[in-house]
Amino acid sequence: MKAALAARKAGDLAGLALAAAAGGACLGMIGVPAGWLSGAMLGVGALAAAGRAALLPSALRQLAILISGVGMGSGLTPATLNTLVRYPGSLAIMMIALAGMVAASFAILQRAPGFSRSTAFFSAIPGALSYVFIVAAPTGADMARVAVIQIFRIFILMAIVPIVARATVPVAAMVFPTDPIAVTALLVAVAAAAGWAIERRGGSATGPLYAAIVISAIAHGTGWAPGRLSPDLQIAAQLLVGAWIGTRFIGFDWELLHRSLIAAFTSFLAAFAVASLCAAAAAWFVPAPFPEALAAFAPGGLEAMTMMAFALGLDPLFVGAHHIARFFIIGATLPFVARLVRVGRTEPPT
């Protein structure tokens, strides 16, 4: 029995790996921007749609988080420390963008058939999906609709941001020295131990991510680690994160998406338009390249957007810092804002 179960798990993992690698290679090797990442997501998403995908093992999800954190912290090098002066201005604009994205999406979704005010509000929150579910569950929001809108937004975002970034004002891809794989492995191991210790002491479940960022930032800021993730490791990390996103389509309600497609797409366009306008303002004010600002302001997940920054040759520290700030803002304000817009009561679907 145990041998059969182990063989099944190994087969499931092999299927995920094959789907991610095939999808990533199809797009990555023909030069599609962030192709390894989005291709892996599409490959595993297709496997999930066919009912053949299994969840990514917890150890691999943690590895994806740790590598993303180490990659983000690698942006803090002695040569780039002076760029930190850009952050306060762009972070202030990002706060405006966050409010605008939520308001624009909410305005559309609350008028859509089947969306109560609470369902529309939590569907409009850009990112922080797990936390949104925790806060939304007791309010009577339709969790299936919230999941469909949130996952659809991530899926479309991963496809459209690289295209828009490459089609707008061109930015020269940054060229950096790379860390030896042994150095990256050591940073990941130390971050894993530190994150485990944080969680054991009752700290945040996101402890491994922040531990990886801090440890990597110290190593790179002091010059001990010389550069960024090696190209091969970047591709592996993109495949891993893409596969993780793709597994979110396991059990996905495609019929509900079909019924909500207009609402999902128009609310995404509204949020993306706000993000693009605020990114353009930040690019002019900071200044920063527009593709970099767009990746920083886009309503996507932290790990995915950090890996996308690598894939597009952008500054992962600049991009990641804004997504971390957005996560903290959402975490600190969501319960209070939910009460202000009177979504804390149970509402029957319309």
C-alpha positions as CSV (number, residue, x, y, z in Angstrom):
1,M,0.0,0.0,0.0
2,K,2.7,2.5,1.0
3,A,4.8,1.6,-2.1
4,A,1.7,2.1,-4.3
5,L,1.0,5.5,-2.7
6,A,4.6,6.6,-3.0
7,A,4.6,5.5,-6.7
8,R,1.4,7.5,-7.3
9,K,2.9,10.6,-5.7
10,A,6.0,10.2,-7.8
11,G,3.9,9.8,-10.9
12,D,1.9,12.9,-10.0
13,L,5.0,14.9,-9.4
14,A,6.6,13.7,-12.7
15,G,3.4,14.7,-14.5
16,L,3.6,18.2,-13.0
17,A,7.3,18.6,-13.9
18,L,6.7,17.4,-17.5
19,A,3.8,19.7,-18.0
20,A,5.7,22.7,-16.6
21,A,8.8,22.0,-18.5
22,A,7.0,21.4,-21.8
23,G,4.9,24.6,-21.4
24,G,7.9,26.6,-20.3
25,A,10.1,25.3,-23.1
26,C,7.5,26.0,-25.8
27,L,7.3,29.7,-24.9
28,G,10.7,30.3,-23.4
29,M,12.7,28.9,-26.3
30,I,10.9,31.0,-28.9
31,G,11.6,34.2,-27.0
32,V,8.2,34.9,-25.5
33,P,8.8,37.5,-22.6
34,A,8.8,35.6,-19.3
35,G,8.0,32.5,-21.4
36,W,9.4,29.9,-19.0
37,L,7.2,31.3,-16.2
38,S,3.9,31.8,-18.1
39,G,4.5,28.6,-20.2
40,A,4.8,26.5,-17.0
41,M,1.6,28.1,-15.7
42,L,-0.2,27.2,-18.9
43,G,1.1,23.7,-19.1
44,V,0.1,22.8,-15.5
45,G,-3.1,24.8,-15.9
46,A,-4.0,22.6,-18.9
47,L,-3.2,19.5,-16.9
48,A,-5.4,20.7,-14.1
49,A,-8.3,21.5,-16.5
50,A,-8.0,17.9,-17.7
51,G,-8.3,16.7,-14.1
52,R,-4.8,15.2,-14.1
53,A,-2.9,17.6,-12.0
54,A,-2.0,17.1,-8.3
55,L,-1.0,19.8,-5.8
56,L,2.6,20.8,-5.7
57,P,4.3,19.2,-2.6
58,S,4.7,21.6,0.3
59,A,8.5,21.3,0.2
60,L,8.5,22.6,-3.4
61,R,6.2,25.4,-2.6
62,Q,8.5,26.4,0.2
63,L,11.5,26.2,-2.2
64,A,9.7,28.5,-4.6
65,I,9.1,31.0,-1.8
66,L,12.7,30.8,-0.6
67,I,14.3,31.2,-4.1
68,S,12.0,34.1,-4.8
69,G,13.1,35.8,-1.6
70,V,16.8,35.2,-2.2
71,G,16.3,36.5,-5.7
72,M,14.6,39.6,-4.4
73,G,17.2,40.3,-1.8
74,S,20.0,39.9,-4.4
75,G,19.0,43.3,-5.8
76,L,20.5,45.0,-2.7
77,T,24.1,45.3,-3.9
78,P,26.6,48.1,-3.0
79,A,26.2,49.4,-6.5
80,T,22.4,49.7,-6.3
81,L,22.0,51.0,-2.7
82,N,21.7,54.6,-4.1
83,T,18.5,53.5,-6.0
84,L,16.6,53.2,-2.7
85,V,16.0,56.9,-2.8
86,R,13.4,56.1,-5.6
87,Y,11.2,54.1,-3.3
88,P,9.3,56.6,-1.1
89,G,7.9,58.5,-4.0
90,S,6.9,55.4,-6.0
91,L,5.5,53.7,-2.9
92,A,3.3,56.7,-2.2
93,I,1.9,56.5,-5.8
94,M,1.5,52.7,-5.3
95,M,-0.8,53.3,-2.3
96,I,-3.0,55.5,-4.6
97,A,-2.9,52.8,-7.2
98,L,-4.0,50.2,-4.7
99,A,-7.0,52.2,-3.7
100,G,-7.9,53.0,-7.3
101,M,-7.6,49.4,-8.4
102,V,-9.9,48.2,-5.6
103,A,-12.4,51.0,-6.3
104,A,-12.5,50.4,-10.0
105,S,-12.9,46.6,-9.8
106,F,-15.5,46.9,-7.0
107,A,-17.6,49.4,-9.0
108,I,-17.9,46.9,-11.8
109,L,-18.3,43.7,-9.9
110,Q,-21.0,44.9,-7.5
111,R,-23.2,45.5,-10.5
112,A,-22.6,42.0,-12.0
113,P,-25.2,39.3,-11.6
114,G,-24.6,37.0,-8.7
115,F,-22.2,39.3,-6.9
116,S,-23.2,40.7,-3.4
117,R,-21.3,43.7,-2.1
118,S,-19.1,41.5,0.0
119,T,-18.3,39.1,-2.9
120,A,-17.5,42.1,-5.2
121,F,-15.3,43.7,-2.6
122,F,-13.1,40.7,-1.8
123,S,-12.9,39.8,-5.5
124,A,-11.5,43.3,-6.1
125,I,-8.6,43.0,-3.7
126,P,-5.4,42.7,-5.8
127,G,-3.2,39.9,-4.5
128,A,-2.8,38.4,-1.0
129,L,-5.2,35.6,-2.0
130,S,-4.8,33.4,1.1
131,Y,-5.3,36.4,3.4
132,V,-8.3,37.6,1.5
133,F,-9.9,34.2,1.8
134,I,-9.3,34.2,5.6
135,V,-11.0,37.6,6.0
136,A,-13.8,37.0,3.5
137,A,-14.9,33.6,4.8
138,P,-16.9,34.8,7.8
139,T,-18.7,37.6,5.9
140,G,-21.0,35.5,3.8
141,A,-19.1,36.3,0.6
142,D,-19.4,33.8,-2.2
143,M,-16.0,32.2,-1.9
144,A,-16.3,30.3,-5.2
145,R,-16.8,33.6,-7.1
146,V,-14.0,35.3,-5.1
147,A,-11.6,32.5,-6.1
148,V,-12.7,32.6,-9.8
149,I,-12.1,36.3,-10.1
150,Q,-8.8,36.3,-8.2
151,I,-7.3,33.3,-10.1
152,F,-8.6,34.7,-13.5
153,R,-6.8,38.0,-12.7
154,I,-3.5,36.3,-12.0
155,F,-3.8,34.1,-15.1
156,I,-4.4,37.1,-17.5
157,L,-1.9,39.3,-15.7
158,M,0.9,36.7,-16.2
159,A,0.1,36.7,-19.9
160,I,-0.4,40.4,-20.5
161,V,2.3,42.2,-18.4
162,P,5.3,40.9,-20.4
163,I,3.6,41.8,-23.7
164,V,2.8,45.3,-22.5
165,A,6.2,45.8,-20.9
166,R,8.0,44.8,-24.1
167,A,5.6,46.8,-26.4
168,T,6.0,50.1,-24.5
169,V,9.1,52.2,-23.9
170,P,12.0,49.8,-24.4
171,V,14.3,49.2,-21.5
172,A,17.7,47.6,-21.8
173,A,17.9,44.3,-19.9
174,M,20.2,44.6,-16.9
175,V,23.3,42.5,-17.0
176,F,24.7,41.3,-13.7
177,P,27.3,38.9,-12.4
178,T,25.8,35.7,-11.1
179,D,26.1,33.9,-7.9
180,P,27.6,30.4,-7.9
181,I,24.9,27.8,-7.4
182,A,26.6,26.8,-4.1
183,V,26.2,30.3,-2.8
184,T,22.5,30.4,-3.7
185,A,22.0,27.0,-2.1
186,L,23.7,28.2,1.1
187,L,21.5,31.3,1.3
188,V,18.4,29.2,0.7
189,A,19.4,26.7,3.4
190,V,20.1,29.5,5.9
191,A,16.8,31.2,5.0
192,A,14.9,28.0,5.4
193,A,16.3,27.5,8.9
194,A,15.6,31.1,9.9
195,G,12.1,30.9,8.5
196,W,11.4,27.6,10.3
197,A,12.6,29.2,13.6
198,I,10.3,32.2,13.0
199,E,7.3,30.0,12.5
200,R,8.2,27.8,15.5
201,R,8.2,30.9,17.7
202,G,4.7,31.7,16.5
203,G,5.7,34.2,13.9
204,S,4.1,34.9,10.6
205,A,3.6,32.1,8.1
206,T,5.4,34.2,5.6
207,G,8.5,34.0,7.8
208,P,10.5,32.0,5.2
209,L,9.9,34.6,2.6
210,Y,11.1,37.6,4.7
211,A,14.0,35.6,6.2
212,A,15.1,34.8,2.6
213,I,14.9,38.5,1.6
214,V,16.8,39.8,4.7
215,I,19.5,37.1,4.6
216,S,20.0,37.6,0.8
217,A,20.0,41.4,1.2
218,I,22.7,41.2,3.9
219,A,24.8,38.8,1.8
220,H,24.6,40.9,-1.3
221,G,24.6,44.3,0.4
222,T,27.9,43.5,2.1
223,G,29.4,42.2,-1.1
224,W,29.8,38.6,0.2
225,A,27.5,37.3,-2.6
226,P,28.6,38.7,-6.0
227,G,25.4,38.9,-8.1
228,R,22.0,37.5,-9.0
229,L,20.6,34.0,-9.5
230,S,22.3,32.1,-12.2
231,P,20.4,31.9,-15.5
232,D,19.8,28.1,-15.1
233,L,18.5,28.6,-11.6
234,Q,16.3,31.5,-12.8
235,I,14.7,29.2,-15.4
236,A,14.2,26.5,-12.8
237,A,12.6,29.0,-10.3
238,Q,10.3,30.3,-13.1
239,L,9.2,26.8,-13.9
240,L,8.6,26.1,-10.2
241,V,6.6,29.3,-9.6
242,G,4.7,28.8,-12.8
243,A,3.8,25.3,-11.9
244,W,2.6,26.5,-8.4
245,I,0.3,29.1,-10.1
246,G,-1.0,26.5,-12.5
247,T,-2.0,24.1,-9.6
248,R,-4.5,26.8,-8.5
249,F,-6.7,25.6,-11.4
250,I,-7.2,22.2,-9.7
251,G,-10.9,22.0,-9.0
252,F,-11.4,25.3,-10.8
253,D,-15.1,26.1,-11.6
254,W,-14.9,26.6,-15.3
255,E,-18.7,26.9,-15.6
256,L,-18.8,29.7,-13.0
257,L,-16.0,31.4,-14.9
258,H,-18.0,31.2,-18.1
259,R,-21.0,32.8,-16.4
260,S,-18.8,35.5,-14.8
261,L,-16.4,36.0,-17.7
262,I,-17.6,39.5,-18.7
263,A,-17.4,40.7,-15.1
264,A,-14.0,39.0,-14.5
265,F,-12.5,40.5,-17.7
266,T,-13.9,44.0,-17.4
267,S,-12.9,44.3,-13.7
268,F,-9.4,43.1,-14.6
269,L,-9.2,45.8,-17.3
270,A,-10.3,48.5,-14.9
271,A,-7.7,47.5,-12.3
272,F,-5.0,47.1,-14.9
273,A,-5.8,50.5,-16.4
274,V,-5.4,52.1,-13.0
275,A,-2.2,50.3,-12.4
276,S,-0.8,51.3,-15.8
277,L,-1.7,55.0,-15.3
278,C,-0.1,55.0,-11.8
279,A,3.0,53.1,-13.1
280,A,3.3,55.8,-15.8
281,A,3.1,58.5,-13.2
282,A,5.8,56.8,-11.1
283,A,8.0,56.2,-14.1
284,W,7.9,59.9,-14.8
285,F,8.2,61.1,-11.2
286,V,10.7,58.7,-9.7
287,P,12.1,58.2,-12.5
288,A,12.1,54.6,-13.4
289,P,11.6,52.6,-16.6
290,F,7.9,52.1,-17.4
291,P,8.2,48.3,-17.7
292,E,9.8,48.1,-14.2
293,A,7.1,50.4,-12.7
294,L,4.4,48.3,-14.4
295,A,5.7,45.1,-13.0
296,A,5.9,46.7,-9.6
297,F,2.3,48.1,-9.7
298,A,0.6,45.2,-11.4
299,P,-2.0,43.4,-9.2
300,G,-0.2,40.1,-9.1
301,G,1.4,37.7,-6.6
302,L,4.8,38.5,-5.1
303,E,6.6,35.4,-6.1
304,A,5.3,35.5,-9.7
305,M,6.1,39.1,-10.2
306,T,9.6,38.8,-8.8
307,M,10.4,35.9,-11.1
308,M,8.9,37.9,-14.0
309,A,11.2,40.8,-13.1
310,F,14.1,38.4,-13.5
311,A,12.7,37.1,-16.8
312,L,12.3,40.6,-18.2
313,G,15.7,41.8,-17.0
314,L,14.2,44.3,-14.5
315,D,15.3,45.2,-11.0
316,P,13.7,42.5,-8.7
317,L,14.3,44.5,-5.6
318,F,12.3,47.5,-6.9
319,V,9.5,45.3,-8.1
320,G,9.5,43.1,-5.0
321,A,9.6,46.0,-2.6
322,H,6.3,47.4,-4.0
323,H,4.5,44.0,-3.9
324,I,5.7,43.5,-0.2
325,A,4.4,46.9,0.6
326,R,1.1,46.2,-1.0
327,F,0.8,43.0,0.9
328,F,1.4,44.7,4.2
329,I,-1.1,47.5,3.4
330,I,-3.7,45.0,2.5
331,G,-3.0,43.0,5.6
332,A,-3.2,46.0,7.9
333,T,-6.3,47.7,6.3
334,L,-8.5,45.0,4.8
335,P,-10.6,44.1,7.9
336,F,-11.2,47.9,8.6
337,V,-12.0,48.8,5.1
338,A,-14.4,45.8,4.8
339,R,-16.3,47.3,7.7
340,L,-16.3,50.8,6.2
341,V,-17.9,49.6,3.0
342,R,-20.3,47.6,5.1
343,V,-19.4,44.2,3.8
344,G,-19.1,42.6,7.2
345,R,-22.7,41.3,7.1
346,T,-24.0,38.1,5.4
347,E,-25.6,39.0,2.1
348,P,-27.6,36.7,-0.1
349,P,-26.4,36.5,-3.7
350,T,-28.4,38.6,-6.1
